[in-house]
Amino acid sequence: MRRLLAGLMLLAGVGAALFWLLTIPARVDEARFAGLVGSPARGARLFWAGGCASCHAAAGAKGYARLELGGGAALKTQFGSFQPPNISPDLHAGIGGWRLIDFANAMQKGVDPEGNHLYPAFPYTSYARMTPADIADLYAYLRTLPSVAAASPDHDLALPFNIRRGIGVWKLAFAGADRPEIDLPAAASPAARAGQYLVEGPGHCGQCHTPRGLGGIGGPDRSRWLGGAAALEGKGRVPNITPAKQGIGVWSEGEIAEYLETGFTPDYDSVGGAMVEVQKNMAMLTKADRAAIAAYLKVVPPVATAK
């Protein structure tokens, strides 16, 4: 019995050590960000493309209040409630004390300056596709925004999801790839390729519009990319936005771009649900950016039905 207990304790110790080693947070290559000085003017475009205000500004904020990033409404999911943090330039409650490299690690590796894993409710697996220059530009822009002193509340998550170190296991399985989500046709236009960067990177559209494996815990199912998915908050579905009949296949590129600018569909219906906030952000982009997104959405593989 003593030998059995000793063996079990040894196995438990080895398992704990292996878990700890495998879940050590990875960080970006600092050399890629060395010497970069971002442009706030360019960063504003990425701010709207990334929809930062939709999560990090107060719910229902309008006008200038959308630039006060003290934390928004909780995202309530099957795993618990995630609280969008304060990302204003406040030195204590926000990220005013972060260096560019700290910001890059959060954006692209999901790691905070203290070395803690960030939950993938923050779409760093998409932001991993952004260029270092764009990360630097966004960082520079955020530092020009109003400082908000309000502290962010903690997440309210059930076991085992409240064990933050366990996110390292999730990352081993589903994160780390900065390659494109899909391969575009060889004949895809420069606009479609520019749209791919916006949609798959800062826009992180696939985080909501693509179904996930393992009961919603896994990564996006690339075979059904943008084919529609259950809403993260458990109410309704996020639509199919591929060029299939069940998606937006009957929409022209111009109609998609018009929808992103005005919020009106080709049938003169108006944007609704969570897409209201997204469309507000898209309206802040340039005409060329919206056209690029539309071009990309017309060449992604059509998904005939949504699961």
Secondary structure, DSSP 4 states (H G I P E B T S, - for coil): -HHHHHHHHHHHHHHHHHHHHHTPPP---GGGTTT----HHHHHHHHHHHTHHHHHSPTT--GGGGG--S----EEETTEEE-PPP-SS-TTTSSTT--HHHHHHHHHH-B-TTSPBPPTTS-HHHHTTS-HHHHHHHHHHHTTSPP--PPPPPPEE-TTTT-GGGHHHHHHHH----S-SSPPPTT--HHHHHHHHHHHTTT-THHHHS-BSGGGTS-B-GGGTTS-EE-TTSSSEEPP-SSSTTTTTTS-HHHHHHHHHHSB-TTS-B--TTHHHHHHHHHTS-HHHHHHHHHHHTTSPP-SS--
